Amino acid sequence: MTIETQETAGPRPVVVYPNGSLPAPDMAALEAARAGMEKIDELVVPPRDGRAFRVPRGHFFRILSIEGPQVGDLNLWNAHDLSERFFSGKTRALHATHVTTGHRLWSTLPALRPMATISHDTLGWYGWDADGGGVHDVIGTRCDPYTNRLLTGSDYHHCCHSNLCRALAAAAGLSPRAAEPHVHDVLNVFMCTGFTRDTHQYFMKASPVRPGDFLELFAEIDLLAALSACPGGDCSASHSSDAARCYPLKVEIFRPDPAPLAAWPWPAPNGYDGL
């Protein structure tokens, strides 16, 4: 390589958290546990609305497409402490911009532990498309009424942020305004997104999800969760819209066979205490 080529190429990129740095979940144990699981509860999230639900530690939950292509925005909290919640930025740094089977959803500092592990993903086949898009991203923030007002000058009350605020408020016995600071950046379930190659702008495109597809997660701690059925529908055109065709999403909760999980290393809060 010539000096000129070296200068043109620049420094080589270095993956900050290489594959193999994290202890891997025992996917065989999860597969054995889910083989004998029994559905114990379910709920439907109406279009352009949100609902909250609880998942005990050691249980599985699925988010399902049931009528048509629809994306959902997911928040997670420690069911006993709302200050511990899903940390999308750290999840993105530890895994990738889009998550699938075997990836974990990590909690905020100082706990920094896996809240849930993705145990099955029927869209795992999608990978990366020609535009650089993938499914189930942890890069988007959630559509919200504040950005909508900033960009359009108008108010819209069914943004995912607002839906999640109302859902958490109902579940936690709070007012929507008191619940709002606990709502956080989301896992965009079923959403197909990426960054443009020329301007590096966040883009969305029609989700490949169809009725029967699901994302399944294993609860590593007791969870309080909230899911919004995005008013963008399949997000092929716009957010915060009454014009987009929207569909409900279903959540199913399963109790597994406990025997394969007898030696599961339930995550404790992070051990760092240097402060």
Buried (B, 14 or more C-beta within 10 A) or exposed (E): EEEEEEEEEEEEEEEEEEEEEBEEBBBEBBEBBBEEBEEEBBEBBEBBBBBBBBBBBBBBBBBBBBEBBBBBBBBBBBBEBBEBBBBBBBBBBBBBBBBBBBBBBBBBEBBBBBBBBBBBBBBBEBEEEEBEBBBBBBBBBBBBBEBBEEEEEEEBEBBBBBBBBBBBBBBBEBEBEEBBEBBBBBBBBBBBBBBEEEEEEEBBBBBBBEEEBBBBBBBBBBBBBBBBBBBBBBBBBEBBBEEBEBBBBBBBBBBBEEEBBEEBEEBEBEEEEEE
